[in-house]
Amino acid sequence: MARWRAIRSTVGIAGLVCQGDQPEPVPRGIVETIQARENEKGVVTLLAAPVFDKGERVRITEGALRA
């Protein structure tokens, strides 16, 4: 786990995608899609998230989490 410490302490990193206590690869294209949204300073502006109530059922229709 010590080898991931440098990544986890990088400014702007909130955490790693993990399966249990082990980092898990994300599907191909996810990182590239995020990088394509960077501005000239490397900043990605997040879109406003829709507001949902706790427990509300939702259906993901686009993106990597689409079922």
mmJSON file of the N, C-alpha and C atoms, coordinates in Angstrom:
{"data_MODEL":{"atom_site":{
"group_PDB":["ATOM","ATOM","ATOM","ATOM","ATOM","ATOM","ATOM","ATOM","ATOM","ATOM","ATOM","ATOM","ATOM","ATOM","ATOM","ATOM","ATOM","ATOM","ATOM","ATOM","ATOM","ATOM","ATOM","ATOM","ATOM","ATOM","ATOM","ATOM","ATOM","ATOM","ATOM","ATOM","ATOM","ATOM","ATOM","ATOM","ATOM","ATOM","ATOM","ATOM","ATOM","ATOM","ATOM","ATOM","ATOM","ATOM","ATOM","ATOM","ATOM","ATOM","ATOM","ATOM","ATOM","ATOM","ATOM","ATOM","ATOM","ATOM","ATOM","ATOM","ATOM","ATOM","ATOM","ATOM","ATOM","ATOM","ATOM","ATOM","ATOM","ATOM","ATOM","ATOM","ATOM","ATOM","ATOM","ATOM","ATOM","ATOM","ATOM","ATOM","ATOM","ATOM","ATOM","ATOM","ATOM","ATOM","ATOM","ATOM","ATOM","ATOM","ATOM","ATOM","ATOM","ATOM","ATOM","ATOM","ATOM","ATOM","ATOM","ATOM","ATOM","ATOM","ATOM","ATOM","ATOM","ATOM","ATOM","ATOM","ATOM","ATOM","ATOM","ATOM","ATOM","ATOM","ATOM","ATOM","ATOM","ATOM","ATOM","ATOM","ATOM","ATOM","ATOM","ATOM","ATOM","ATOM","ATOM","ATOM","ATOM","ATOM","ATOM","ATOM","ATOM","ATOM","ATOM","ATOM","ATOM","ATOM","ATOM","ATOM","ATOM","ATOM","ATOM","ATOM","ATOM","ATOM","ATOM","ATOM","ATOM","ATOM","ATOM","ATOM","ATOM","ATOM","ATOM","ATOM","ATOM","ATOM","ATOM","ATOM","ATOM","ATOM","ATOM","ATOM","ATOM","ATOM","ATOM","ATOM","ATOM","ATOM","ATOM","ATOM","ATOM","ATOM","ATOM","ATOM","ATOM","ATOM","ATOM","ATOM","ATOM","ATOM","ATOM","ATOM","ATOM","ATOM","ATOM","ATOM","ATOM","ATOM","ATOM","ATOM","ATOM","ATOM","ATOM","ATOM","ATOM","ATOM","ATOM","ATOM","ATOM"],
"id":[1,2,3,4,5,6,7,8,9,10,11,12,13,14,15,16,17,18,19,20,21,22,23,24,25,26,27,28,29,30,31,32,33,34,35,36,37,38,39,40,41,42,43,44,45,46,47,48,49,50,51,52,53,54,55,56,57,58,59,60,61,62,63,64,65,66,67,68,69,70,71,72,73,74,75,76,77,78,79,80,81,82,83,84,85,86,87,88,89,90,91,92,93,94,95,96,97,98,99,100,101,102,103,104,105,106,107,108,109,110,111,112,113,114,115,116,117,118,119,120,121,122,123,124,125,126,127,128,129,130,131,132,133,134,135,136,137,138,139,140,141,142,143,144,145,146,147,148,149,150,151,152,153,154,155,156,157,158,159,160,161,162,163,164,165,166,167,168,169,170,171,172,173,174,175,176,177,178,179,180,181,182,183,184,185,186,187,188,189,190,191,192,193,194,195,196,197,198,199,200,201],
"type_symbol":["N","C","C","N","C","C","N","C","C","N","C","C","N","C","C","N","C","C","N","C","C","N","C","C","N","C","C","N","C","C","N","C","C","N","C","C","N","C","C","N","C","C","N","C","C","N","C","C","N","C","C","N","C","C","N","C","C","N","C","C","N","C","C","N","C","C","N","C","C","N","C","C","N","C","C","N","C","C","N","C","C","N","C","C","N","C","C","N","C","C","N","C","C","N","C","C","N","C","C","N","C","C","N","C","C","N","C","C","N","C","C","N","C","C","N","C","C","N","C","C","N","C","C","N","C","C","N","C","C","N","C","C","N","C","C","N","C","C","N","C","C","N","C","C","N","C","C","N","C","C","N","C","C","N","C","C","N","C","C","N","C","C","N","C","C","N","C","C","N","C","C","N","C","C","N","C","C","N","C","C","N","C","C","N","C","C","N","C","C","N","C","C","N","C","C","N","C","C","N","C","C"],
"label_atom_id":["N","CA","C","N","CA","C","N","CA","C","N","CA","C","N","CA","C","N","CA","C","N","CA","C","N","CA","C","N","CA","C","N","CA","C","N","CA","C","N","CA","C","N","CA","C","N","CA","C","N","CA","C","N","CA","C","N","CA","C","N","CA","C","N","CA","C","N","CA","C","N","CA","C","N","CA","C","N","CA","C","N","CA","C","N","CA","C","N","CA","C","N","CA","C","N","CA","C","N","CA","C","N","CA","C","N","CA","C","N","CA","C","N","CA","C","N","CA","C","N","CA","C","N","CA","C","N","CA","C","N","CA","C","N","CA","C","N","CA","C","N","CA","C","N","CA","C","N","CA","C","N","CA","C","N","CA","C","N","CA","C","N","CA","C","N","CA","C","N","CA","C","N","CA","C","N","CA","C","N","CA","C","N","CA","C","N","CA","C","N","CA","C","N","CA","C","N","CA","C","N","CA","C","N","CA","C","N","CA","C","N","CA","C","N","CA","C","N","CA","C","N","CA","C","N","CA","C","N","CA","C","N","CA","C"],
"label_alt_id":[null,null,null,null,null,null,null,null,null,null,null,null,null,null,null,null,null,null,null,null,null,null,null,null,null,null,null,null,null,null,null,null,null,null,null,null,null,null,null,null,null,null,null,null,null,null,null,null,null,null,null,null,null,null,null,null,null,null,null,null,null,null,null,null,null,null,null,null,null,null,null,null,null,null,null,null,null,null,null,null,null,null,null,null,null,null,null,null,null,null,null,null,null,null,null,null,null,null,null,null,null,null,null,null,null,null,null,null,null,null,null,null,null,null,null,null,null,null,null,null,null,null,null,null,null,null,null,null,null,null,null,null,null,null,null,null,null,null,null,null,null,null,null,null,null,null,null,null,null,null,null,null,null,null,null,null,null,null,null,null,null,null,null,null,null,null,null,null,null,null,null,null,null,null,null,null,null,null,null,null,null,null,null,null,null,null,null,null,null,null,null,null,null,null,null,null,null,null,null,null,null],
"label_comp_id":["MET","MET","MET","ALA","ALA","ALA","ARG","ARG","ARG","TRP","TRP","TRP","ARG","ARG","ARG","ALA","ALA","ALA","ILE","ILE","ILE","ARG","ARG","ARG","SER","SER","SER","THR","THR","THR","VAL","VAL","VAL","GLY","GLY","GLY","ILE","ILE","ILE","ALA","ALA","ALA","GLY","GLY","GLY","LEU","LEU","LEU","VAL","VAL","VAL","CYS","CYS","CYS","GLN","GLN","GLN","GLY","GLY","GLY","ASP","ASP","ASP","GLN","GLN","GLN","PRO","PRO","PRO","GLU","GLU","GLU","PRO","PRO","PRO","VAL","VAL","VAL","PRO","PRO","PRO","ARG","ARG","ARG","GLY","GLY","GLY","ILE","ILE","ILE","VAL","VAL","VAL","GLU","GLU","GLU","THR","THR","THR","ILE","ILE","ILE","GLN","GLN","GLN","ALA","ALA","ALA","ARG","ARG","ARG","GLU","GLU","GLU","ASN","ASN","ASN","GLU","GLU","GLU","LYS","LYS","LYS","GLY","GLY","GLY","VAL","VAL","VAL","VAL","VAL","VAL","THR","THR","THR","LEU","LEU","LEU","LEU","LEU","LEU","ALA","ALA","ALA","ALA","ALA","ALA","PRO","PRO","PRO","VAL","VAL","VAL","PHE","PHE","PHE","ASP","ASP","ASP","LYS","LYS","LYS","GLY","GLY","GLY","GLU","GLU","GLU","ARG","ARG","ARG","VAL","VAL","VAL","ARG","ARG","ARG","ILE","ILE","ILE","THR","THR","THR","GLU","GLU","GLU","GLY","GLY","GLY","ALA","ALA","ALA","LEU","LEU","LEU","ARG","ARG","ARG","ALA","ALA","ALA"],
"label_asym_id":["A","A","A","A","A","A","A","A","A","A","A","A","A","A","A","A","A","A","A","A","A","A","A","A","A","A","A","A","A","A","A","A","A","A","A","A","A","A","A","A","A","A","A","A","A","A","A","A","A","A","A","A","A","A","A","A","A","A","A","A","A","A","A","A","A","A","A","A","A","A","A","A","A","A","A","A","A","A","A","A","A","A","A","A","A","A","A","A","A","A","A","A","A","A","A","A","A","A","A","A","A","A","A","A","A","A","A","A","A","A","A","A","A","A","A","A","A","A","A","A","A","A","A","A","A","A","A","A","A","A","A","A","A","A","A","A","A","A","A","A","A","A","A","A","A","A","A","A","A","A","A","A","A","A","A","A","A","A","A","A","A","A","A","A","A","A","A","A","A","A","A","A","A","A","A","A","A","A","A","A","A","A","A","A","A","A","A","A","A","A","A","A","A","A","A","A","A","A","A","A","A"],
"label_entity_id":["1","1","1","1","1","1","1","1","1","1","1","1","1","1","1","1","1","1","1","1","1","1","1","1","1","1","1","1","1","1","1","1","1","1","1","1","1","1","1","1","1","1","1","1","1","1","1","1","1","1","1","1","1","1","1","1","1","1","1","1","1","1","1","1","1","1","1","1","1","1","1","1","1","1","1","1","1","1","1","1","1","1","1","1","1","1","1","1","1","1","1","1","1","1","1","1","1","1","1","1","1","1","1","1","1","1","1","1","1","1","1","1","1","1","1","1","1","1","1","1","1","1","1","1","1","1","1","1","1","1","1","1","1","1","1","1","1","1","1","1","1","1","1","1","1","1","1","1","1","1","1","1","1","1","1","1","1","1","1","1","1","1","1","1","1","1","1","1","1","1","1","1","1","1","1","1","1","1","1","1","1","1","1","1","1","1","1","1","1","1","1","1","1","1","1","1","1","1","1","1","1"],
"label_seq_id":[1,1,1,2,2,2,3,3,3,4,4,4,5,5,5,6,6,6,7,7,7,8,8,8,9,9,9,10,10,10,11,11,11,12,12,12,13,13,13,14,14,14,15,15,15,16,16,16,17,17,17,18,18,18,19,19,19,20,20,20,21,21,21,22,22,22,23,23,23,24,24,24,25,25,25,26,26,26,27,27,27,28,28,28,29,29,29,30,30,30,31,31,31,32,32,32,33,33,33,34,34,34,35,35,35,36,36,36,37,37,37,38,38,38,39,39,39,40,40,40,41,41,41,42,42,42,43,43,43,44,44,44,45,45,45,46,46,46,47,47,47,48,48,48,49,49,49,50,50,50,51,51,51,52,52,52,53,53,53,54,54,54,55,55,55,56,56,56,57,57,57,58,58,58,59,59,59,60,60,60,61,61,61,62,62,62,63,63,63,64,64,64,65,65,65,66,66,66,67,67,67],
"pdbx_PDB_ins_code":[null,null,null,null,null,null,null,null,null,null,null,null,null,null,null,null,null,null,null,null,null,null,null,null,null,null,null,null,null,null,null,null,null,null,null,null,null,null,null,null,null,null,null,null,null,null,null,null,null,null,null,null,null,null,null,null,null,null,null,null,null,null,null,null,null,null,null,null,null,null,null,null,null,null,null,null,null,null,null,null,null,null,null,null,null,null,null,null,null,null,null,null,null,null,null,null,null,null,null,null,null,null,null,null,null,null,null,null,null,null,null,null,null,null,null,null,null,null,null,null,null,null,null,null,null,null,null,null,null,null,null,null,null,null,null,null,null,null,null,null,null,null,null,null,null,null,null,null,null,null,null,null,null,null,null,null,null,null,null,null,null,null,null,null,null,null,null,null,null,null,null,null,null,null,null,null,null,null,null,null,null,null,null,null,null,null,null,null,null,null,null,null,null,null,null,null,null,null,null,null,null],
"Cartn_x":[0.824,0.0,0.862,2.089,2.974,3.263,3.289,3.617,2.517,1.31,0.213,0.16,0.96,0.941,1.237,2.19,2.542,1.358,0.618,-0.553,-1.627,-1.895,-2.96,-2.683,-1.406,-1.07,-0.898,-1.159,-1.051,-2.196,-1.871,-2.881,-3.965,-5.209,-6.339,-6.855,-6.11,-6.548,-7.372,-8.623,-9.485,-9.337,-8.976,-8.82,-8.624,-8.424,-8.251,-9.502,-9.768,-10.839,-10.288,-10.928,-10.399,-11.443,-10.941,-11.731,-11.154,-11.864,-11.296,-10.198,-9.003,-7.898,-6.901,-7.265,-6.381,-6.919,-6.049,-6.486,-6.998,-8.036,-8.691,-8.594,-8.21,-8.166,-9.567,-9.647,-10.925,-11.006,-12.211,-12.346,-11.581,-11.105,-10.399,-11.254,-10.615,-11.298,-11.738,-11.868,-12.319,-11.307,-10.053,-9.02,-8.89,-8.903,-8.777,-9.959,-11.146,-12.323,-12.194,-11.687,-11.464,-10.387,-9.288,-8.205,-8.674,-9.573,-10.08,-10.875,-11.349,-12.122,-11.252,-9.927,-9.027,-8.908,-8.791,-8.483,-6.967,-6.484,-5.042,-4.214,-4.846,-4.14,-4.297,-4.962,-5.155,-6.325,-7.199,-8.349,-9.564,-10.304,-11.543,-12.703,-13.577,-14.765,-15.838,-16.338,-17.371,-18.733,-19.543,-20.911,-21.722,-22.736,-23.594,-24.296,-24.235,-24.866,-26.359,-27.16,-28.591,-28.846,-29.904,-30.22,-31.183,-30.797,-31.633,-31.867,-32.989,-33.266,-32.635,-32.212,-31.64,-32.638,-32.142,-32.983,-33.78,-33.748,-34.494,-33.884,-34.72,-34.229,-33.852,-32.692,-32.239,-31.798,-31.757,-31.254,-30.159,-28.989,-27.871,-27.99,-28.085,-28.331,-27.121,-26.078,-24.884,-23.645,-22.513,-21.24,-20.825,-19.717,-19.099,-19.948,-20.845,-21.658,-23.014,-23.209,-24.471,-24.629,-25.787,-26.029,-26.522],
"Cartn_y":[-1.198,0.0,1.253,1.154,2.314,2.894,2.051,2.558,3.449,3.371,4.222,5.54,5.68,6.884,8.144,8.081,9.247,9.703,8.763,9.12,9.719,9.077,9.523,10.883,11.289,12.583,13.678,13.377,14.365,15.376,16.659,17.714,17.429,17.491,17.279,15.849,14.925,13.53,13.306,12.91,12.649,11.216,10.322,8.924,8.075,6.795,5.849,4.993,4.541,3.583,2.235,1.628,0.393,-0.712,-1.922,-3.119,-3.65,-3.433,-3.74,-2.738,-3.221,-2.307,-2.229,-2.754,-2.744,-1.823,-0.956,-0.115,-0.973,-0.493,-1.223,-0.405,-1.003,-0.243,0.219,1.404,1.88,1.466,1.377,0.976,1.911,1.335,2.128,3.311,4.442,5.627,6.59,6.134,7.012,8.136,7.783,8.797,9.736,9.192,10.029,10.985,10.551,11.412,12.574,12.296,13.361,14.315,13.772,14.616,15.517,15.043,15.83,17.042,17.017,18.133,19.149,18.9,19.832,21.138,22.251,23.515,23.638,24.791,24.967,24.856,24.979,24.845,23.448,22.56,21.204,21.051,22.064,22.027,21.498,20.601,20.071,20.674,21.378,21.94,20.861,20.584,19.555,20.135,19.317,19.721,19.645,20.476,20.441,19.088,18.475,17.167,17.343,16.454,16.521,16.217,16.759,16.554,15.372,14.409,13.249,13.137,12.573,12.296,10.964,10.832,9.594,8.46,7.38,6.209,6.264,7.402,7.527,6.614,5.934,5.055,5.904,5.6,6.284,5.24,5.637,4.762,5.523,4.923,5.532,5.141,6.137,5.866,6.136,6.761,7.057,6.866,6.675,6.627,5.241,5.204,3.952,3.137,3.763,3.035,2.598,2.839,2.44,0.928,0.482,-0.965,-1.568],
"Cartn_z":[0.0,0.0,0.0,0.487,0.552,-0.832,-1.847,-3.185,-3.76,-3.22,-3.688,-2.936,-1.889,-1.066,-1.886,-2.815,-3.634,-4.482,-5.032,-5.841,-4.949,-3.828,-2.935,-2.318,-2.241,-1.654,-2.704,-3.974,-5.047,-4.926,-5.085,-5.021,-6.061,-5.642,-6.538,-6.558,-5.96,-5.921,-4.657,-4.827,-3.677,-3.198,-4.088,-3.717,-4.955,-4.738,-5.834,-5.962,-7.172,-7.388,-6.932,-5.939,-5.356,-5.314,-5.325,-5.043,-3.742,-2.646,-1.338,-1.033,-0.737,-0.451,-1.604,-2.77,-3.93,-5.021,-5.571,-6.692,-7.847,-8.503,-9.577,-10.858,-11.982,-13.24,-13.655,-14.233,-14.766,-16.233,-16.788,-18.191,-19.135,-20.228,-21.25,-21.683,-21.856,-22.348,-21.258,-20.012,-18.938,-18.704,-18.531,-18.264,-19.452,-20.651,-21.846,-21.995,-21.625,-21.685,-20.711,-19.509,-18.525,-19.023,-19.548,-20.048,-21.19,-22.016,-23.14,-22.663,-21.416,-20.865,-20.132,-20.043,-19.351,-20.116,-19.361,-20.014,-20.133,-20.578,-20.804,-19.524,-18.366,-17.089,-16.492,-17.214,-16.726,-15.778,-15.719,-14.813,-15.562,-14.935,-15.503,-14.726,-15.432,-14.803,-14.782,-13.599,-13.461,-13.795,-14.411,-14.71,-13.423,-13.312,-12.131,-12.068,-10.917,-10.739,-10.507,-11.09,-10.818,-9.345,-8.825,-7.415,-7.293,-6.494,-6.24,-4.751,-4.395,-2.987,-2.613,-1.368,-0.879,-1.091,-1.69,-1.933,-3.225,-3.91,-5.159,-6.215,-6.977,-8.04,-9.245,-9.819,-11.022,-12.039,-13.281,-14.344,-15.073,-15.158,-15.871,-17.316,-18.208,-19.619,-20.504,-19.948,-20.731,-19.878,-20.534,-19.837,-19.364,-18.631,-18.224,-17.269,-16.533,-15.563,-16.106,-17.399,-18.035,-17.934,-17.574,-17.421,-18.714],
"occupancy":[1.0,1.0,1.0,1.0,1.0,1.0,1.0,1.0,1.0,1.0,1.0,1.0,1.0,1.0,1.0,1.0,1.0,1.0,1.0,1.0,1.0,1.0,1.0,1.0,1.0,1.0,1.0,1.0,1.0,1.0,1.0,1.0,1.0,1.0,1.0,1.0,1.0,1.0,1.0,1.0,1.0,1.0,1.0,1.0,1.0,1.0,1.0,1.0,1.0,1.0,1.0,1.0,1.0,1.0,1.0,1.0,1.0,1.0,1.0,1.0,1.0,1.0,1.0,1.0,1.0,1.0,1.0,1.0,1.0,1.0,1.0,1.0,1.0,1.0,1.0,1.0,1.0,1.0,1.0,1.0,1.0,1.0,1.0,1.0,1.0,1.0,1.0,1.0,1.0,1.0,1.0,1.0,1.0,1.0,1.0,1.0,1.0,1.0,1.0,1.0,1.0,1.0,1.0,1.0,1.0,1.0,1.0,1.0,1.0,1.0,1.0,1.0,1.0,1.0,1.0,1.0,1.0,1.0,1.0,1.0,1.0,1.0,1.0,1.0,1.0,1.0,1.0,1.0,1.0,1.0,1.0,1.0,1.0,1.0,1.0,1.0,1.0,1.0,1.0,1.0,1.0,1.0,1.0,1.0,1.0,1.0,1.0,1.0,1.0,1.0,1.0,1.0,1.0,1.0,1.0,1.0,1.0,1.0,1.0,1.0,1.0,1.0,1.0,1.0,1.0,1.0,1.0,1.0,1.0,1.0,1.0,1.0,1.0,1.0,1.0,1.0,1.0,1.0,1.0,1.0,1.0,1.0,1.0,1.0,1.0,1.0,1.0,1.0,1.0,1.0,1.0,1.0,1.0,1.0,1.0,1.0,1.0,1.0,1.0,1.0,1.0],
"B_iso_or_equiv":[0.0,0.0,0.0,0.0,0.0,0.0,0.0,0.0,0.0,0.0,0.0,0.0,0.0,0.0,0.0,0.0,0.0,0.0,0.0,0.0,0.0,0.0,0.0,0.0,0.0,0.0,0.0,0.0,0.0,0.0,0.0,0.0,0.0,0.0,0.0,0.0,0.0,0.0,0.0,0.0,0.0,0.0,0.0,0.0,0.0,0.0,0.0,0.0,0.0,0.0,0.0,0.0,0.0,0.0,0.0,0.0,0.0,0.0,0.0,0.0,0.0,0.0,0.0,0.0,0.0,0.0,0.0,0.0,0.0,0.0,0.0,0.0,0.0,0.0,0.0,0.0,0.0,0.0,0.0,0.0,0.0,0.0,0.0,0.0,0.0,0.0,0.0,0.0,0.0,0.0,0.0,0.0,0.0,0.0,0.0,0.0,0.0,0.0,0.0,0.0,0.0,0.0,0.0,0.0,0.0,0.0,0.0,0.0,0.0,0.0,0.0,0.0,0.0,0.0,0.0,0.0,0.0,0.0,0.0,0.0,0.0,0.0,0.0,0.0,0.0,0.0,0.0,0.0,0.0,0.0,0.0,0.0,0.0,0.0,0.0,0.0,0.0,0.0,0.0,0.0,0.0,0.0,0.0,0.0,0.0,0.0,0.0,0.0,0.0,0.0,0.0,0.0,0.0,0.0,0.0,0.0,0.0,0.0,0.0,0.0,0.0,0.0,0.0,0.0,0.0,0.0,0.0,0.0,0.0,0.0,0.0,0.0,0.0,0.0,0.0,0.0,0.0,0.0,0.0,0.0,0.0,0.0,0.0,0.0,0.0,0.0,0.0,0.0,0.0,0.0,0.0,0.0,0.0,0.0,0.0,0.0,0.0,0.0,0.0,0.0,0.0],
"pdbx_formal_charge":[null,null,null,null,null,null,null,null,null,null,null,null,null,null,null,null,null,null,null,null,null,null,null,null,null,null,null,null,null,null,null,null,null,null,null,null,null,null,null,null,null,null,null,null,null,null,null,null,null,null,null,null,null,null,null,null,null,null,null,null,null,null,null,null,null,null,null,null,null,null,null,null,null,null,null,null,null,null,null,null,null,null,null,null,null,null,null,null,null,null,null,null,null,null,null,null,null,null,null,null,null,null,null,null,null,null,null,null,null,null,null,null,null,null,null,null,null,null,null,null,null,null,null,null,null,null,null,null,null,null,null,null,null,null,null,null,null,null,null,null,null,null,null,null,null,null,null,null,null,null,null,null,null,null,null,null,null,null,null,null,null,null,null,null,null,null,null,null,null,null,null,null,null,null,null,null,null,null,null,null,null,null,null,null,null,null,null,null,null,null,null,null,null,null,null,null,null,null,null,null,null],
"auth_seq_id":[1,1,1,2,2,2,3,3,3,4,4,4,5,5,5,6,6,6,7,7,7,8,8,8,9,9,9,10,10,10,11,11,11,12,12,12,13,13,13,14,14,14,15,15,15,16,16,16,17,17,17,18,18,18,19,19,19,20,20,20,21,21,21,22,22,22,23,23,23,24,24,24,25,25,25,26,26,26,27,27,27,28,28,28,29,29,29,30,30,30,31,31,31,32,32,32,33,33,33,34,34,34,35,35,35,36,36,36,37,37,37,38,38,38,39,39,39,40,40,40,41,41,41,42,42,42,43,43,43,44,44,44,45,45,45,46,46,46,47,47,47,48,48,48,49,49,49,50,50,50,51,51,51,52,52,52,53,53,53,54,54,54,55,55,55,56,56,56,57,57,57,58,58,58,59,59,59,60,60,60,61,61,61,62,62,62,63,63,63,64,64,64,65,65,65,66,66,66,67,67,67],
"auth_comp_id":["MET","MET","MET","ALA","ALA","ALA","ARG","ARG","ARG","TRP","TRP","TRP","ARG","ARG","ARG","ALA","ALA","ALA","ILE","ILE","ILE","ARG","ARG","ARG","SER","SER","SER","THR","THR","THR","VAL","VAL","VAL","GLY","GLY","GLY","ILE","ILE","ILE","ALA","ALA","ALA","GLY","GLY","GLY","LEU","LEU","LEU","VAL","VAL","VAL","CYS","CYS","CYS","GLN","GLN","GLN","GLY","GLY","GLY","ASP","ASP","ASP","GLN","GLN","GLN","PRO","PRO","PRO","GLU","GLU","GLU","PRO","PRO","PRO","VAL","VAL","VAL","PRO","PRO","PRO","ARG","ARG","ARG","GLY","GLY","GLY","ILE","ILE","ILE","VAL","VAL","VAL","GLU","GLU","GLU","THR","THR","THR","ILE","ILE","ILE","GLN","GLN","GLN","ALA","ALA","ALA","ARG","ARG","ARG","GLU","GLU","GLU","ASN","ASN","ASN","GLU","GLU","GLU","LYS","LYS","LYS","GLY","GLY","GLY","VAL","VAL","VAL","VAL","VAL","VAL","THR","THR","THR","LEU","LEU","LEU","LEU","LEU","LEU","ALA","ALA","ALA","ALA","ALA","ALA","PRO","PRO","PRO","VAL","VAL","VAL","PHE","PHE","PHE","ASP","ASP","ASP","LYS","LYS","LYS","GLY","GLY","GLY","GLU","GLU","GLU","ARG","ARG","ARG","VAL","VAL","VAL","ARG","ARG","ARG","ILE","ILE","ILE","THR","THR","THR","GLU","GLU","GLU","GLY","GLY","GLY","ALA","ALA","ALA","LEU","LEU","LEU","ARG","ARG","ARG","ALA","ALA","ALA"],
"auth_asym_id":["A","A","A","A","A","A","A","A","A","A","A","A","A","A","A","A","A","A","A","A","A","A","A","A","A","A","A","A","A","A","A","A","A","A","A","A","A","A","A","A","A","A","A","A","A","A","A","A","A","A","A","A","A","A","A","A","A","A","A","A","A","A","A","A","A","A","A","A","A","A","A","A","A","A","A","A","A","A","A","A","A","A","A","A","A","A","A","A","A","A","A","A","A","A","A","A","A","A","A","A","A","A","A","A","A","A","A","A","A","A","A","A","A","A","A","A","A","A","A","A","A","A","A","A","A","A","A","A","A","A","A","A","A","A","A","A","A","A","A","A","A","A","A","A","A","A","A","A","A","A","A","A","A","A","A","A","A","A","A","A","A","A","A","A","A","A","A","A","A","A","A","A","A","A","A","A","A","A","A","A","A","A","A","A","A","A","A","A","A","A","A","A","A","A","A","A","A","A","A","A","A"],
"auth_atom_id":["N","CA","C","N","CA","C","N","CA","C","N","CA","C","N","CA","C","N","CA","C","N","CA","C","N","CA","C","N","CA","C","N","CA","C","N","CA","C","N","CA","C","N","CA","C","N","CA","C","N","CA","C","N","CA","C","N","CA","C","N","CA","C","N","CA","C","N","CA","C","N","CA","C","N","CA","C","N","CA","C","N","CA","C","N","CA","C","N","CA","C","N","CA","C","N","CA","C","N","CA","C","N","CA","C","N","CA","C","N","CA","C","N","CA","C","N","CA","C","N","CA","C","N","CA","C","N","CA","C","N","CA","C","N","CA","C","N","CA","C","N","CA","C","N","CA","C","N","CA","C","N","CA","C","N","CA","C","N","CA","C","N","CA","C","N","CA","C","N","CA","C","N","CA","C","N","CA","C","N","CA","C","N","CA","C","N","CA","C","N","CA","C","N","CA","C","N","CA","C","N","CA","C","N","CA","C","N","CA","C","N","CA","C","N","CA","C","N","CA","C","N","CA","C","N","CA","C","N","CA","C","N","CA","C"],
"pdbx_PDB_model_num":[1,1,1,1,1,1,1,1,1,1,1,1,1,1,1,1,1,1,1,1,1,1,1,1,1,1,1,1,1,1,1,1,1,1,1,1,1,1,1,1,1,1,1,1,1,1,1,1,1,1,1,1,1,1,1,1,1,1,1,1,1,1,1,1,1,1,1,1,1,1,1,1,1,1,1,1,1,1,1,1,1,1,1,1,1,1,1,1,1,1,1,1,1,1,1,1,1,1,1,1,1,1,1,1,1,1,1,1,1,1,1,1,1,1,1,1,1,1,1,1,1,1,1,1,1,1,1,1,1,1,1,1,1,1,1,1,1,1,1,1,1,1,1,1,1,1,1,1,1,1,1,1,1,1,1,1,1,1,1,1,1,1,1,1,1,1,1,1,1,1,1,1,1,1,1,1,1,1,1,1,1,1,1,1,1,1,1,1,1,1,1,1,1,1,1,1,1,1,1,1,1]
}}}
